[in-house]
Structures are given as C-alpha cells and as structure tokens.
Amino acid sequence: MTVDGTEITAELVRDLLRDQHPDLADRPIRLGARGWDNQLWRLGDDLAVRLPWATAAADALLLHEYRWLPLLAPHLPLPVPVPQRLGQPSARFPRPWIVTTWVPGEPADRAPVTRAAEAADALAAFLTALHRPAPAGAPTGRNRGGPLAEHAAGFEHGLAEVTELGLVADPDAVRAVWADAVTAPGWTGPALWLHGDLHPANVLTAGGTFCGVIDFGDLFAGDPAYDLAAVWVLLPDGAADRCLEAYGPALDPATVRRSRGCAAVRALAALLIADAGVHGRPGGKASWGPPAEAALRRLVATAR
C-alpha cells in the first residue's frame, strides 16, 4: 500500500500505461523491487516503472530525478536507470511516476564485492565522472551536503541507540572517528553533483564488482565527502586507498576525513534499519547489517 492507501499491482501499472503511454502497455509486467521510497515494476526486459509509495517526499525526488539524471547519465561510466517517460497524477494513481531503463545486477547488500581492485577502480571512475560542478538551480540535499557538524545530534543519537542494542563493540572508537571528521576544515570548492545515497542497496554488482548505480532520488549538489563515504561502506577491506588514489578531482586530506564521518553516520543508520529487519519491524532491512558492521570496523581500524 502507498501512504494514501493505494494498492500497487501489476494490473494498476498496466492501466496507468494504457491511459498515458499505451505503446508500452502490452509489455510483460512483474514486480522488480520495493525500495525505501519507490516500487519498481519490470516492463519487459529493458524498462521499469517507478512509482512512489512509502514516503510523501518521494514525489519531488522522482521529479527532480526525471529532470536532471538524463543530463548526467551520458557522462557516467556505470549503467544508471535513465528516465524515459513521465506519468502524471490521475484518479487511478494520484502521484507522479516515471518509466526508466532497467539496470541488471544484484544489490551489493545481497551480493557483496569480491574483486576489490576492479571495484575500487570502478567506484573511483564513477565518482570522478559524477563529481563535476553543478549548475545554478541544481537541487540541494535533504539535510546533506552542508557542514558535517549539522549531523552531530543525529550521530550521537544513532551511536547511543546502537550501543544500547549491543550492535557496536567500541563506541568510543567510533566517536573518535566522528570527532576527527567534524573538526576537519569544511568544503570550500564549488558544489559538485552527488548521488547522495550510495549505500549497498543502491549499487549493483555482477561477477564480484560493480555493474550499475540506481536510485538517484537524492541527487543534489554539495560537498563530495558525502559520496566519498561510499569508499568505506561499499569496498572490501584494504581497497579504500586504491579508490581514493584513483579518484580524479583534487582530493585533500580534510575531504577524506569528512568522508569518514559521513560513512560513520550512514553505517549507524543502516545498523538501526537492519536491527528493525531482524526483529520484523516495518522498514527494517536485515541485509543492511553486515555491510554497516564492516564499514565501522574499517573506519575504526584505519583510525588507529
């Protein structure tokens, strides 16, 4: 069910296509995935219908993805879901929706990277291509992209919760990572294009390395440290340095330090989401736990 009580089914998707994009309505339709903000329904082999369902904010995110991602996609070295058609709100479904290309692969939270060197190079190439100055009018992040200190309360709250749940062995070591990151000089360069949500469920793998990046709903302009957190969250042990060295834009030590703090915040949030999944609470995703635990372990180990 969506937040307004609409049940999304294959029949509904087909009816929406018949009304607005009838040339696509006869293609096979099957459920692809239920994400945090959107459901994805496969449309034949090469397309998908993306419909907002679980959050009220998803509409605006979907629309700015539709506007901006087609401009960036040709420059990116990994496949991404490129919006092709826009669906308007209607009596059948009172929210916007889009038709995009389908990107094959398995989410990295279910199929982790095993070829560390290839994955580090692929991630560096993707971030290098994406992190270009954004134009005036580019979207800003939802509580992301600005000074890291703005997330201090969220970090402390997350750390307290995971500590109480027994999910972090050494909270003081995690706090030390954060303290180093939050005292690093802030970003003074131009606002760069950022994916904004590079966690393991939004990066696809095949054959042990990355093969695609999905869910650009949080696409925005800001501090590249927010995306470089993926180096600590997505890559296997020992691969971070290779990725950072291969990253194209000038990379100063302060940005690396801030990226570690961003990674710590993301890992703590993922641990709480994973714990909800383990105990069957709504919104929980148990597969997010192991990557988050590994990320915190790497951050603490490299800080010593």
Helices and strands as residue ranges (DSSP letters): H 10-20, G 22-24, E 29-34, E 38-43, E 47-52, H 58-72, G 73-75, E 83-87, E 97-101, E 106-107, H 116-130, G 148-151, H 152-164, H 171-182, E 192-194, G 200-202, E 203-206, E 209-213, E 220-222, H 225-228, H 230-234, H 240-246, H 253-278, G 286-288, H 289-303
